[in-house]
């Protein structure tokens, strides 16, 4: 038994988790239905056990130390696994259900046309699909995994890039006639989505154009609304390749500085659709099977081509 790590009490870790979430002893106490003094005692016990300082008291506020920030990631992961285990055991009617969440764009353009392939490979699975623009609360929303648009910055989860989402700078023909160089883009309202605040700055920097504080921009909740605003001539938008090609064929939009103007951006500057799942969820056989299928599918292939026949999932 020599050298075995002595773990702190579960109650102290639970109190620590609540304090980290609320950044307040009093609000943590309200959640746990105890007094702030009781919360303080548990934090003191935890600090004494670990021999580290977890919180710095500054007047009525507290700040997490570096040790607390590090510990909080592991404690959160632990309680998430506890919750998932209890949920799986107690909700017997839902043990074979897989709750998949996806961004509306990925669900419409990529997922729905291919769900029948997964059905053929795992016919007994009870698959439920919901859509959400933002990362769901896996526990509260009862979600097993999600596909989200972004840059893969979800360090607390297992994250896999499914397909990049490169953009094409688009506008109506009327606006396009007034744009002869990349610098002319900043003369117009730049359209983007709320989740892509870094996209236009990255693109303009790539094009050698300085983005000033005076530049006009409008952000929308989702890509579909932003595309409609571009079609209505409200400004210059960043449209996904699949949609842009459709609008080019109809003549509704043009690429004022060329379709390939930003095709050579660095991979880390190109957003994409990422598969995000709490690591503990992969211990459930059906969830792990869906995860493998999503990760192995060739989402980059042209959706207009006939879909491939399902292939066996590798272990």
C-alpha positions in Angstrom: 0.0 0.0 0.0 3.1 2.3 0.2 2.8 5.2 -2.1 -0.9 4.9 -2.8 -2.5 8.3 -3.4 -4.9 9.4 -0.8 -7.9 11.0 -2.5 -9.8 13.9 -1.0 -13.3 13.3 0.2 -16.0 13.2 -2.5 -18.0 15.8 -0.6 -15.1 18.2 -0.7 -14.7 17.7 -4.4 -18.4 18.2 -4.9 -18.2 21.6 -3.1 -15.1 22.6 -5.0 -16.9 21.8 -8.3 -19.8 24.0 -7.3 -17.6 26.9 -6.2 -15.7 26.7 -9.6 -19.0 26.8 -11.5 -20.3 29.8 -9.6 -17.0 31.6 -8.8 -18.7 32.3 -5.4 -18.9 30.6 -2.0 -22.3 32.0 -1.4 -23.9 30.9 -4.7 -22.3 27.4 -4.3 -23.8 27.2 -0.8 -27.2 28.1 -2.2 -26.9 25.3 -4.8 -25.8 22.8 -2.2 -28.4 24.0 0.4 -25.7 24.6 3.0 -24.2 27.7 4.6 -21.3 29.6 3.1 -19.3 28.7 6.2 -19.8 25.0 5.5 -18.5 25.6 1.9 -15.5 27.4 3.3 -14.8 24.5 5.7 -14.9 22.0 2.9 -12.6 24.1 0.7 -10.1 24.5 3.6 -10.2 20.7 4.1 -9.5 20.1 0.4 -6.6 22.6 0.4 -5.1 21.0 3.5 -5.4 17.5 2.0 -3.8 18.6 -1.3 -1.4 21.0 0.3 -2.1 23.7 -2.3 -4.0 26.9 -2.4 -7.1 26.7 -4.6 -8.7 30.2 -4.3 -7.4 33.6 -3.7 -9.8 35.8 -1.7 -10.0 39.4 -3.0 -12.6 41.3 -1.0 -15.9 39.6 -1.6 -14.7 37.9 -4.8 -12.5 34.9 -5.3 -10.1 33.9 -8.1 -9.0 30.4 -9.1 -5.4 29.7 -8.7 -3.5 27.8 -11.4 -3.9 24.6 -9.3 -7.6 25.1 -9.1 -8.0 25.6 -12.8 -6.0 22.4 -13.5 -8.0 20.4 -10.9 -11.3 21.7 -12.1 -11.0 20.0 -15.5 -10.5 16.6 -13.9 -13.2 17.0 -11.3 -15.7 18.1 -13.9 -14.8 15.1 -16.1 -15.2 12.9 -13.1 -18.7 14.2 -12.1 -19.8 14.1 -15.8 -18.9 10.4 -15.8 -20.8 9.8 -12.5 -23.8 11.5 -14.0 -23.6 9.5 -17.2 -23.2 6.2 -15.4 -26.2 6.9 -13.2 -28.3 8.0 -16.2 -27.4 4.9 -18.2 -28.2 2.6 -15.3 -31.4 4.2 -14.1 -33.0 5.1 -17.5 -33.5 1.5 -18.6 -35.9 2.6 -21.4 -33.1 4.7 -22.9 -30.2 2.3 -22.8 -30.3 1.6 -26.5 -31.1 5.1 -27.5 -28.4 7.3 -29.1 -29.0 11.0 -28.9 -27.1 12.8 -31.6 -27.0 16.5 -31.9 -25.7 18.4 -34.9 -25.4 21.9 -36.2 -28.3 22.6 -38.5 -26.0 23.1 -41.5 -24.2 19.8 -41.1 -27.5 17.9 -40.4 -29.1 19.3 -43.6 -26.2 19.2 -46.0 -24.2 16.2 -44.8 -25.9 14.0 -42.3 -29.5 13.5 -43.4 -28.7 12.1 -46.9 -26.4 9.4 -45.2 -28.3 8.3 -42.1 -29.7 5.3 -44.0 -26.2 4.0 -44.3 -25.8 3.9 -40.5 -29.2 2.3 -40.1 -28.0 -0.5 -42.3 -24.9 -1.1 -40.2 -26.6 -0.8 -36.8 -30.3 -1.6 -37.5 -31.2 -2.0 -33.8 -30.1 1.5 -32.8 -32.7 4.0 -31.6 -31.2 7.1 -33.1 -32.6 10.5 -32.1 -31.4 13.6 -34.0 -31.6 17.2 -32.7 -30.0 20.3 -34.1 -28.4 23.2 -32.2 -26.1 26.0 -33.2 -24.2 26.1 -29.9 -22.5 23.3 -28.0 -25.2 21.5 -25.9 -25.0 20.7 -22.2 -24.5 17.0 -22.6 -26.0 16.1 -19.2 -28.9 18.6 -19.1 -29.9 18.1 -22.7 -29.4 14.3 -22.6 -27.0 14.3 -25.6 -24.5 11.5 -26.3 -22.5 13.4 -28.9 -22.7 16.4 -31.2 -21.3 17.7 -34.5 -20.4 21.4 -34.1 -19.0 24.1 -36.4 -15.8 25.8 -35.2 -12.1 25.3 -34.8 -11.9 22.3 -32.6 -11.4 24.2 -29.4 -13.2 22.0 -26.9 -10.4 20.7 -24.6 -12.6 18.9 -22.2 -14.0 16.5 -24.8 -12.9 14.0 -27.4 -12.8 16.0 -30.7 -12.5 14.8 -34.3 -12.5 16.9 -37.4 -15.1 15.4 -39.8 -14.9 17.9 -42.7 -13.4 21.4 -43.2 -15.9 24.1 -44.1 -13.9 26.5 -46.4 -15.6 29.7 -47.4 -15.9 31.7 -50.6 -16.2 35.4 -50.5 -19.5 36.2 -52.2 -21.8 39.1 -53.1 -24.5 40.1 -55.5 -23.4 41.0 -59.1 -24.3 44.6 -58.4 -21.8 44.8 -55.5 -19.3 42.7 -57.4 -19.0 45.3 -60.1 -17.7 47.8 -57.4 -15.0 45.4 -56.1 -11.7 45.2 -58.2 -9.3 44.2 -55.4 -9.3 42.6 -51.9 -9.0 46.1 -50.4 -12.4 47.1 -51.8 -14.0 44.4 -49.6 -13.8 46.7 -46.6 -15.9 49.4 -48.3 -18.9 47.1 -47.8 -20.7 45.6 -44.8 -19.0 42.3 -44.0 -21.4 39.5 -43.1 -20.6 36.6 -40.8 -22.1 34.5 -38.1 -21.9 35.0 -34.3 -19.6 32.0 -34.0 -17.1 33.1 -36.6 -15.7 36.4 -35.2 -12.2 35.4 -36.2 -13.0 34.4 -39.7 -13.1 37.8 -41.4 -9.9 39.0 -39.6 -8.1 35.8 -40.6 -9.2 36.1 -44.2 -8.3 39.8 -44.6 -4.9 39.2 -42.9 -4.4 36.4 -45.4 -5.2 38.8 -48.3 -2.9 41.5 -46.9 -5.8 43.8 -46.1 -5.9 45.8 -42.8 -9.1 45.6 -40.9 -9.8 48.9 -39.1 -12.1 49.6 -36.2 -14.3 51.5 -38.6 -15.2 48.5 -40.8 -18.9 47.7 -40.8 -20.1 44.2 -40.0 -23.3 42.3 -39.2 -23.3 38.9 -37.4 -26.1 36.4 -37.7 -27.1 33.4 -35.6 -26.6 30.9 -38.4 -25.1 30.4 -41.8 -28.4 30.1 -43.6 -29.5 33.6 -42.4 -26.2 35.1 -43.3 -26.4 33.6 -46.8 -29.9 35.1 -47.3 -28.5 38.5 -46.3 -25.8 38.1 -48.9 -28.4 37.2 -51.5 -30.4 40.3 -50.6 -27.4 42.5 -51.2 -26.9 43.6 -47.6 -23.1 43.1 -47.8 -20.3 40.7 -48.6 -20.7 37.3 -47.1 -18.6 34.2 -46.5 -20.6 31.3 -48.0 -19.8 27.6 -47.7 -18.6 26.0 -51.0 -21.7 23.8 -51.5 -24.1 26.8 -51.2 -21.8 29.1 -53.1 -21.6 26.9 -56.2 -25.3 26.6 -56.3 -25.7 30.4 -56.1 -23.0 30.9 -58.8 -24.9 28.6 -61.2 -28.1 30.5 -60.7 -26.3 33.8 -61.1 -27.5 35.1 -57.8 -24.0 35.6 -56.4 -20.5 36.1 -57.7 -17.0 35.7 -56.3 -15.7 39.3 -56.7 -12.0 38.4 -56.1 -12.1 34.8 -57.4 -13.4 31.5 -56.1 -9.9 30.4 -55.1 -8.9 33.6 -53.4 -8.7 32.1 -49.9 -8.3 28.4 -50.9 -4.7 28.4 -49.7 -5.4 29.5 -46.1 -3.6 27.7 -43.4 -5.5 24.6 -42.2 -5.8 25.9 -38.7 -7.5 29.1 -40.0 -10.2 27.1 -41.8 -13.2 26.2 -39.7 -14.9 22.9 -39.9 -17.4 20.5 -38.5 -16.1 18.6 -35.5 -17.5 15.5 -33.7 -17.5 16.3 -30.0 -18.2 13.7 -27.3 -17.5 13.3 -23.6 -14.9 10.6 -23.3 -17.0 8.5 -20.9 -19.9 8.2 -23.4 -17.7 6.1 -25.7 -17.9 3.3 -23.2 -21.5 2.6 -24.4 -21.3 0.2 -27.3 -24.0 1.8 -29.5 -22.6 5.3 -28.9 -19.1 4.1 -29.8 -20.4 2.5 -33.0 -22.0 5.7 -34.1 -18.8 7.6 -33.2 -16.7 5.3 -35.4 -19.1 5.6 -38.3 -19.1 9.4 -38.2 -15.3 9.5 -38.0 -14.8 7.1 -40.8 -17.3 8.5 -43.4 -15.9 10.4 -46.3 -17.8 13.7 -45.7 -15.7 15.5 -48.3 -17.1 13.6 -51.2 -19.6 15.3 -53.5 -23.1 15.0 -52.0 -24.6 14.9 -55.4 -22.9 11.6 -56.3 -24.5 8.3 -55.5 -23.8 7.4 -52.0 -21.4 4.5 -51.4 -22.7 1.2 -50.0 -22.2 0.7 -46.3 -18.9 -0.9 -45.2 -18.3 -2.8 -42.0 -17.1 -0.7 -39.1 -13.5 -1.4 -38.0 -12.8 -2.0 -34.4 
